[in-house]
Amino acid sequence: MTLEIDIEAPWPATTDWEALAAKAAGALTVVAPELAKDCLLVSLLMTSDDEVQVLNAEWRGKDKPTNVLSFPMLEREDLLDLDGDGPPEMLGDLALAYETCAREAEEKGISLEDHAAHLMIHGLLHLAGLDHEISDEDAREMEILEIKALALIGIADPYGDHGI
């Protein structure tokens, strides 16, 4: 998977966000091998709450910011059938909202970097066709994958209730 990353203000330049995104995506490919295809492209925009609010209003009809938006471009079945050595395929776009991410990290008592890594993994799973809003079983499956990927990069279980 190749990440194309655009980092805008107000995300602080004190963190290597590109390296963090690569680390998070790499860990996820271990636990979700369907994402370990060299042909996959993902666009990641790290931007402000204002920009995410515009995107959320335009594409989801929700006029408010949110922590991460995912815009998948492949159906899950197509991803699973995809030849990993084929031509480039756009998996989708992600957008992370700085102020919301920073506020949530502070509320959870965790670093912004750890929370951003979690949201990147969460968003990538949405791009892979997983959705926690379908059923409790789907939510649990997605959370378990997130926990396993985060553990690979030394980040604690953000849910704290699965005993994995």
RAWOMO-V684906 format. One record per backbone hydrogen bond with DSSP energy under -0.5 kcal/mol. CO is the residue of the C=O (numbers start at 1). NH is the residue of the N-H. E is the energy in kcal/mol with one decimal. If there is no record, write none. Layout:
co->CO nh->NH e->E
co->CO nh->NH e->E
This chain:
co->2 nh->42 e->-2.5
co->3 nh->5 e->-0.6
co->4 nh->44 e->-3.1
co->6 nh->8 e->-0.6
co->6 nh->46 e->-3.0
co->8 nh->11 e->-1.9
co->12 nh->15 e->-1.0
co->15 nh->17 e->-1.5
co->16 nh->20 e->-2.1
co->17 nh->21 e->-2.7
co->18 nh->22 e->-2.3
co->19 nh->23 e->-2.4
co->20 nh->24 e->-2.7
co->21 nh->25 e->-2.8
co->22 nh->26 e->-2.5
co->23 nh->27 e->-2.2
co->24 nh->28 e->-2.1
co->25 nh->29 e->-1.9
co->26 nh->30 e->-0.7
co->27 nh->30 e->-0.8
co->27 nh->31 e->-1.1
co->28 nh->32 e->-2.4
co->32 nh->35 e->-2.6
co->33 nh->36 e->-1.8
co->35 nh->37 e->-0.7
co->36 nh->38 e->-0.5
co->37 nh->40 e->-1.7
co->39 nh->89 e->-2.9
co->40 nh->2 e->-3.1
co->41 nh->91 e->-2.9
co->41 nh->92 e->-1.1
co->42 nh->4 e->-3.2
co->42 nh->44 e->-0.5
co->43 nh->45 e->-0.5
co->43 nh->94 e->-3.0
co->44 nh->6 e->-2.7
co->44 nh->46 e->-0.6
co->45 nh->47 e->-0.7
co->45 nh->96 e->-2.7
co->46 nh->8 e->-3.1
co->47 nh->98 e->-2.8
co->48 nh->52 e->-2.2
co->49 nh->53 e->-2.8
co->50 nh->54 e->-1.8
co->51 nh->55 e->-2.1
co->52 nh->56 e->-3.0
co->53 nh->57 e->-2.5
co->54 nh->58 e->-2.6
co->55 nh->59 e->-2.8
co->56 nh->60 e->-1.8
co->56 nh->62 e->-1.7
co->57 nh->61 e->-0.9
co->61 nh->63 e->-0.6
co->62 nh->64 e->-2.0
co->67 nh->97 e->-2.1
co->69 nh->95 e->-1.9
co->71 nh->93 e->-1.8
co->75 nh->79 e->-2.2
co->76 nh->80 e->-2.7
co->77 nh->81 e->-1.8
co->78 nh->82 e->-0.8
co->79 nh->82 e->-0.8
co->82 nh->84 e->-0.7
co->83 nh->86 e->-2.0
co->84 nh->39 e->-0.9
co->89 nh->41 e->-2.5
co->89 nh->91 e->-0.7
co->91 nh->73 e->-3.0
co->91 nh->74 e->-0.8
co->92 nh->43 e->-2.1
co->93 nh->71 e->-3.0
co->94 nh->45 e->-2.7
co->95 nh->69 e->-2.5
co->96 nh->47 e->-2.8
co->96 nh->98 e->-0.6
co->97 nh->101 e->-2.4
co->98 nh->102 e->-3.2
co->99 nh->103 e->-2.4
co->100 nh->104 e->-2.6
co->101 nh->105 e->-2.5
co->102 nh->106 e->-2.2
co->103 nh->107 e->-2.5
co->104 nh->108 e->-2.1
co->105 nh->109 e->-1.0
co->105 nh->110 e->-2.4
co->106 nh->109 e->-0.6
co->111 nh->115 e->-2.2
co->112 nh->116 e->-2.9
co->113 nh->117 e->-2.4
co->114 nh->118 e->-2.1
co->115 nh->119 e->-2.5
co->116 nh->120 e->-2.4
co->117 nh->121 e->-2.3
co->118 nh->122 e->-2.8
co->119 nh->123 e->-2.8
co->120 nh->124 e->-2.5
co->121 nh->125 e->-2.1
co->122 nh->126 e->-1.7
co->123 nh->127 e->-2.2
co->124 nh->128 e->-1.5
co->125 nh->130 e->-2.4
co->126 nh->129 e->-1.9
co->131 nh->134 e->-1.0
co->135 nh->139 e->-2.3
co->136 nh->140 e->-2.4
co->137 nh->141 e->-2.3
co->138 nh->142 e->-2.2
co->139 nh->143 e->-2.7
co->140 nh->144 e->-2.5
co->141 nh->145 e->-1.8
co->142 nh->146 e->-2.3
co->143 nh->147 e->-2.8
co->144 nh->148 e->-2.5
co->145 nh->149 e->-2.4
co->146 nh->150 e->-2.8
co->147 nh->151 e->-2.4
co->148 nh->152 e->-1.4
co->149 nh->153 e->-0.7
co->150 nh->153 e->-1.1
co->150 nh->155 e->-2.7
co->151 nh->154 e->-1.6
